[in-house]
Amino acid sequence: MAVTTKPAKENESANSKPTVTSHKQSKPRPELIAWLVILGSFSVFCLLVWLVVGLVSNFLTNTTKAEHATLNLQGDYAFVLHPDQQNHEVQGHDGNILNEGDTVHTDKNGRATLTLFDGTRLQMAPGTQLTLDSLRETGYGRTHKVIQVHVLVGVVKFLVTPHKAEDILQAYTDDDAHVQFDNTVGGVYSLELERNGDSASRTWINSNYSNSGTISVSADGSAPQKLGVGQRLLVTQGTPPGPPDVLGVELIANGSFLDGLDGWNVGHDQGGDGGSTAGRILADGELVADQTKTRAHFMRYGGDSDINFEETHLAQNLNKYVADYDHLNLEVYVKLKFQSLTGGGAMGSEYPLTIEIYYVDKNGDEKQFINGFYYINNDSSTQTYDHSGNPLLRSQEIRNNVWERYTIDLMQLAGRPTYINRVVVAASGHQFESYCAGISLRAS
């Protein structure tokens, strides 16, 4: 039998080696590595330049230099406390240079102006104290200024120069009133801080009629209130600011005498002729046209009143800064019942009723405005202020036992007032009886 033998594929397969495909890994080219290094270094360089420029710009933008103010005196005295003097004040002199942290105060007759480095002026009324908390300006690039003033007591008039939106001009008081002068065109504003006997305080902020734009006022963490042209605003200690009001205010307290003689000080002057009988003042009323008119009732009779002089008066200290107002209207109702002297007496000043306003004029001089009333005309032995020739000494004849209204705008005087010190209502002479009602001094 023939046997056929097939080739052994398994053996062939076993003896044949498998084919392996080899992939070689290519190396990066040297020039590519060099470009990557260059690009990375340039990126780091750009980042460093950006950081340095930003830091330098921020440094120049926020680094400020201390500036100064100049003191100019218009009254008696001003005193300066430097922060390193430990409560030891020195007398200020005209032209003194003031710096950050300096505290300035004027005495009761003193007035001063602080001219700041940017031209802004702070006019200080008598009895005013403030601290220059910040006087700074950047010295490079896009400059801006920082002015912060702390008013401790009294009245300060701010004459603010035009400035940029990024400038910071602020004033604040101990009762937490904060004023931001954000009106970039500048303007004239006043801040009046009053304190009463129990140390509580209130601040009036006034925006002058000559301004344009608004300023911001906040207190006690409240949202800012906008104070417009010709408006005023009150901040009372511990409360948010009240709504703005028209720039006008009654300066005399209890001029209606509804609260008797509260708010008024009673005084007497016997003169030099040896008299001893004092006049009297009563707070009473009378029926006029079915309405009760409350009044101050002056009288002097009996004793030695028929032969010698005496003055009985009511006085009220006002201490009000009024230069920002256009009008200062004095109004009073007067009735004369009896006077034993004719006219204004031998001296021309002994009237059964006189209104007196004591003030400081725009030149810093102390003045008196006086108006006397009489109903018996003067004779050869007496005189009146009508013939004195002094425009601040006036008098007029009125009807006997009839209520008469008298009014005058004191801002029409040649030396218009900037500061009202006090008001006096007086009756003088020998024997007299007279009435005063509805006395008002309204600034608007």
VOGU-3710 file (C-alpha; in Angstrom, 3 decimals, decimal comma):
1> mavttkpake> 0,000/0,000/0,000  1,436/3,303/-0,913  1,570/5,950/1,882  1,427/9,691/1,040  3,265/11,977/3,385  2,168/15,736/3,764  4,580/18,469/4,686  4,491/19,214/8,418  3,091/22,759/8,602  3,344/22,660/12,313
11> nesanskptv> 7,052/22,098/12,071  7,440/24,820/9,542  5,432/27,060/11,757  7,439/26,087/14,724  10,694/26,714/12,980  9,655/30,042/11,504  10,217/33,184/13,704  7,448/35,723/14,109  7,937/39,085/12,422  8,202/42,015/14,957
21> tshkqskprp> 7,611/45,639/13,829  9,900/48,071/15,702  8,851/51,834/16,323  11,760/54,113/17,174  10,939/57,267/19,442  12,142/60,505/17,784  14,007/63,066/20,005  12,860/66,807/20,191  14,856/69,055/18,022  17,229/71,415/19,840
31> eliawlvilg> 15,860/74,556/18,155  12,321/73,841/19,487  13,590/73,604/23,039  15,379/76,918/22,597  12,199/78,692/21,452  10,224/77,298/24,374  12,840/78,591/26,800  12,798/82,000/25,141  8,996/82,242/25,183  8,815/81,143/28,824
41> sfsvfcllvw> 11,461/83,653/29,880  9,699/86,445/27,988  6,381/85,577/29,683  8,010/85,679/33,113  9,662/88,982/32,213  6,341/90,486/31,087  4,665/89,317/34,292  7,407/90,866/36,418  7,188/94,150/34,478  3,408/94,204/34,943
51> lvvglvsnfl> 3,751/93,563/38,668  6,443/96,213/39,120  4,544/98,821/37,100  1,378/98,057/39,071  3,155/98,316/42,399  4,906/101,558/41,449  1,667/103,024/40,077  -0,227/102,035/43,198  2,554/103,476/45,353  2,554/106,767/43,470
61> tnttkaehat> -1,241/106,925/43,450  -1,689/106,284/47,151  1,430/107,830/48,642  0,642/111,351/49,874  2,675/114,135/51,339  1,648/116,223/54,329  0,544/119,772/53,531  -0,153/122,819/55,707  -2,492/125,730/56,442  -1,861/129,397/57,231
71> lnlqgdyafv> -3,425/131,204/60,202  -4,780/134,742/59,762  -6,252/136,614/62,731  -9,159/139,080/62,543  -10,100/139,317/66,242  -8,419/139,347/69,614  -6,788/135,972/70,173  -6,490/132,466/68,795  -4,639/129,595/70,415  -2,927/126,565/68,892
81> lhpdqqnhev> -2,323/123,127/70,379  0,261/121,022/68,562  -0,134/117,224/68,945  3,279/116,889/70,637  2,677/119,588/73,266  0,603/117,563/75,749  -2,299/119,988/76,222  -0,047/123,055/76,400  -1,540/125,680/74,085  0,438/128,535/72,581
91> qghdgnilne> -0,897/131,849/71,366  -1,371/131,948/67,608  0,037/134,766/65,526  -0,884/136,114/62,121  0,889/134,076/59,426  1,575/130,998/61,579  1,934/127,741/59,615  -0,330/124,938/60,869  0,057/121,227/60,188  -1,891/117,994/60,472
101> gdtvhtdkng> -3,087/117,318/63,990  -2,991/120,966/65,107  -6,002/122,216/67,083  -7,018/125,890/66,847  -9,525/127,768/68,971  -10,653/131,380/69,097  -11,584/133,187/72,306  -14,932/134,915/72,854  -13,807/137,962/70,865  -11,439/136,213/68,501
111> ratltlfdgt> -11,937/135,426/64,834  -9,555/133,623/62,509  -9,254/132,310/58,961  -7,306/129,176/58,092  -6,186/129,126/54,455  -5,487/125,536/53,400  -2,895/124,441/50,861  -5,472/124,198/48,049  -6,963/127,646/48,652  -9,949/126,436/50,696
121> rlqmapgtql> -10,597/128,791/53,614  -12,062/128,025/57,022  -13,473/131,121/58,732  -13,757/130,584/62,494  -16,265/132,605/64,515  -15,571/133,619/68,151  -15,589/130,704/70,598  -14,828/128,093/67,910  -12,456/125,115/68,135  -11,384/122,700/65,398
131> tldslretgy> -8,659/120,159/64,606  -6,954/119,726/61,240  -7,064/115,943/61,101  -5,763/115,505/57,558  -4,015/117,850/55,115  -2,548/115,640/52,380  -1,933/115,589/48,653  -0,371/113,052/46,296  2,797/114,376/44,742  2,938/112,334/41,525
141> grthkviqvh> 0,891/111,458/38,482  -2,871/111,780/38,909  -2,872/113,903/42,059  -5,675/114,090/44,573  -6,056/115,713/47,977  -7,386/114,622/51,353  -8,740/117,296/53,725  -10,499/116,298/56,947  -11,552/118,804/59,617  -12,937/117,965/63,065
151> vlvgvvkflv> -15,149/120,739/64,481  -15,233/120,536/68,282  -17,484/123,524/69,009  -18,613/126,789/67,447  -19,187/127,997/63,894  -16,976/127,407/60,860  -17,646/128,818/57,409  -16,144/126,650/54,647  -15,170/128,441/51,421  -14,366/125,368/49,338
161> tphkaedilq> -12,373/125,670/46,108  -13,269/123,616/43,005  -11,854/120,100/43,144  -11,861/116,713/41,403  -14,237/113,845/42,037  -11,490/111,702/43,578  -10,553/114,388/46,114  -11,704/113,815/49,690  -12,992/116,886/51,537  -14,786/116,112/54,794
171> aytdddahvq> -15,841/117,736/58,046  -17,261/116,001/61,083  -18,288/116,766/64,653  -18,466/115,022/68,019  -22,196/114,361/67,547  -21,256/112,153/64,586  -22,311/114,565/61,864  -20,282/113,841/58,715  -20,218/116,275/55,809  -18,810/115,241/52,438
181> fdntvggvys> -18,103/118,228/50,179  -18,723/116,244/46,988  -19,826/119,283/44,982  -16,761/119,565/42,715  -17,449/123,206/41,774  -16,800/124,181/45,395  -19,048/126,568/47,272  -19,769/128,276/50,580  -21,083/126,251/53,504  -21,264/126,685/57,263
191> lelerngdsa> -21,263/124,205/60,113  -22,534/125,274/63,536  -22,060/122,957/66,525  -24,025/123,886/69,659  -23,674/122,309/73,095  -26,102/122,626/75,985  -25,570/122,223/79,700  -25,660/118,405/79,786  -22,990/118,153/77,044  -25,491/117,058/74,391
201> srtwinsnys> -24,951/118,726/71,060  -26,551/119,476/67,731  -25,115/120,615/64,436  -26,616/122,880/61,792  -25,187/122,504/58,278  -26,006/125,308/55,842  -25,535/125,427/52,069  -25,243/128,995/50,810  -27,566/130,425/48,158  -24,587/131,225/45,909
211> nsgtisvsad> -23,701/127,535/45,494  -24,598/125,132/42,716  -24,965/121,410/43,308  -25,293/119,431/46,525  -23,249/118,117/49,431  -23,785/114,912/51,427  -24,526/114,744/55,151  -24,734/111,589/57,261  -24,804/110,769/60,974  -25,040/107,796/63,293
221> gsapqklgvg> -24,290/105,372/60,442  -27,220/106,620/58,361  -27,368/106,860/54,582  -26,128/110,245/53,293  -28,669/113,039/52,894  -28,258/115,441/49,989  -28,258/119,088/50,995  -29,168/121,377/48,111  -28,624/125,045/47,369  -30,151/127,369/49,953
231> qrllvtqgtp> -30,954/124,548/52,380  -30,018/123,740/55,957  -30,063/120,510/57,904  -30,002/119,610/61,599  -28,097/116,724/63,166  -28,910/115,977/66,804  -26,525/113,799/68,793  -27,388/110,107/68,535  -29,959/110,444/65,737  -29,838/110,461/61,921
241> pgppdvlgve> -29,981/113,868/60,201  -33,391/115,423/59,776  -34,790/116,345/56,369  -33,328/119,456/54,694  -35,139/122,719/55,304  -35,050/126,156/53,723  -31,964/128,104/54,767  -33,714/130,322/57,305  -34,069/130,206/61,055  -35,510/132,100/63,993
251> liangsfldg> -32,577/133,248/66,123  -34,503/134,405/69,205  -35,892/131,798/71,590  -39,302/132,440/73,187  -39,743/135,803/71,509  -43,507/135,296/71,846  -43,221/134,994/75,665  -45,546/131,972/75,528  -43,150/130,351/78,012  -43,027/133,379/80,282
261> ldgwnvghdq> -39,539/134,818/80,535  -37,779/131,484/79,894  -34,689/131,971/77,767  -34,318/135,609/78,846  -32,021/137,105/81,473  -33,465/139,936/83,601  -31,130/142,805/84,492  -31,141/146,248/86,112  -28,931/149,338/85,920  -29,438/152,148/88,446
271> ggdggstagr> -26,987/154,478/86,718  -24,879/156,904/88,713  -27,532/159,162/90,285  -28,001/157,172/93,499  -31,405/155,673/92,793  -32,645/152,517/94,485  -36,057/151,680/93,005  -35,861/148,839/90,499  -38,265/148,303/87,664  -40,239/145,081/87,180
281> iladgelvad> -40,900/142,756/84,265  -43,916/140,471/84,145  -44,881/137,881/81,551  -48,623/138,362/81,081  -51,190/138,762/78,327  -54,053/140,855/77,045  -57,067/140,213/74,853  -56,651/141,693/71,355  -59,351/141,016/68,742  -60,647/137,976/70,661
291> qtktrahfmr> -57,138/136,524/70,928  -54,711/136,606/73,831  -51,453/138,371/73,048  -48,665/137,202/75,358  -46,195/139,930/76,221  -43,365/141,180/78,413  -44,672/143,921/80,687  -42,158/146,559/81,914  -43,015/149,029/84,701  -41,395/151,294/87,268
301> yggdsdinfe> -43,356/153,321/89,835  -43,028/154,367/93,473  -40,002/154,920/95,682  -37,588/157,408/94,204  -38,555/156,543/90,634  -39,803/160,068/89,942  -36,393/161,683/90,392  -33,686/159,303/89,121  -32,687/156,958/86,352  -33,055/153,187/86,106
311> ethlaqnlnk> -32,964/150,659/83,291  -34,749/147,312/83,427  -33,980/144,914/80,613  -34,328/141,438/79,135  -31,257/140,019/77,382  -30,594/136,894/75,366  -27,189/135,733/74,172  -27,521/134,492/70,589  -23,924/133,896/69,423  -25,118/133,163/65,886
321> yvadydhlnl> -23,099/133,251/62,668  -25,257/134,960/60,019  -22,936/135,881/57,144  -24,429/133,165/54,905  -27,875/134,765/54,969  -29,273/137,368/52,612  -31,834/138,785/55,066  -31,919/139,312/58,814  -35,382/140,607/59,631  -35,982/142,141/63,046
331> evyvklkfqs> -39,659/142,421/63,979  -41,285/143,501/67,234  -44,696/144,690/68,480  -44,551/147,589/70,928  -47,099/149,378/73,114  -46,286/152,360/75,339  -48,619/153,093/78,250  -46,677/155,711/80,244  -43,406/157,647/80,277  -42,574/160,459/82,691
341> ltgggamgse> -39,719/161,866/80,581  -40,249/163,432/77,207  -38,530/162,043/74,120  -35,477/160,056/75,130  -34,641/162,113/78,181  -31,775/164,551/78,561  -29,302/162,017/77,123  -31,541/160,970/74,254  -31,336/157,350/75,381  -33,981/157,065/78,139
351> ypltieiyyv> -36,905/155,493/76,287  -39,826/153,577/77,768  -38,840/150,787/75,365  -35,689/150,133/73,337  -34,593/147,267/71,064  -30,829/146,682/70,953  -28,848/144,296/68,720  -25,146/143,710/69,452  -23,209/142,261/66,521  -19,908/141,976/64,634
361> dkngdekqfi> -19,897/143,501/61,152  -18,203/142,270/57,976  -15,006/144,165/58,896  -14,756/142,466/62,280  -15,856/145,561/64,226  -18,303/145,275/67,140  -21,421/147,368/66,604  -24,741/148,195/68,310  -28,014/148,779/66,531  -30,489/150,577/68,801
371> ngfyyinnds> -34,044/151,722/68,181  -35,959/153,599/70,895  -39,728/154,247/71,057  -41,546/157,162/72,694  -44,968/158,810/72,531  -44,260/162,176/74,228  -42,247/164,317/71,868  -38,986/165,810/73,010  -38,806/169,360/74,294  -35,964/171,838/74,682
381> stqtydhsgn> -34,450/169,910/77,593  -34,572/166,472/75,981  -33,644/164,824/72,727  -34,102/161,650/70,713  -31,951/159,357/68,603  -33,726/160,804/65,574  -31,330/163,718/65,693  -28,159/161,862/66,654  -26,866/161,512/63,086  -25,756/157,959/63,841
391> pllrsqeirn> -27,507/155,465/61,508  -27,214/152,782/64,195  -28,990/154,935/66,795  -32,621/155,387/65,835  -35,874/156,283/67,530  -39,413/156,997/66,532  -42,543/158,488/67,974  -45,537/156,125/68,095  -49,096/156,393/69,379  -49,876/156,102/73,064
401> nvwerytidl> -51,423/152,824/74,295  -51,678/151,314/70,796  -49,846/148,228/69,521  -47,373/149,215/66,801  -45,347/146,890/64,571  -41,704/147,707/63,860  -39,505/145,826/61,358  -36,117/146,265/59,664  -33,759/144,066/57,615  -30,413/144,420/59,405
411> mqlagrptyi> -28,598/143,137/56,320  -29,434/146,495/54,718  -27,138/148,299/57,149  -23,902/149,649/55,659  -21,804/147,324/57,825  -23,941/144,202/57,496  -23,695/141,737/60,398  -21,697/138,527/60,183  -22,157/137,441/63,806  -25,003/138,293/66,214
421> nrvvvaasgh> -23,857/138,395/69,823  -27,031/139,241/71,754  -30,377/141,003/71,754  -31,673/143,303/74,513  -35,167/144,681/75,182  -34,966/147,534/77,685  -37,149/150,122/79,408  -35,425/153,105/80,989  -35,919/156,596/82,325  -37,697/157,586/85,536
431> qfesycagis> -41,239/156,229/85,600  -42,440/154,072/82,730  -44,828/151,325/81,696  -44,515/149,551/78,334  -45,052/146,218/76,583  -43,171/144,104/74,075  -44,607/141,129/72,130  -43,663/138,920/69,211  -40,006/139,876/69,019  -38,352/137,991/66,168
441> lras> -34,966/137,961/64,452  -35,292/135,657/61,456  -32,423/134,905/59,118  -33,245/133,761/55,602
//
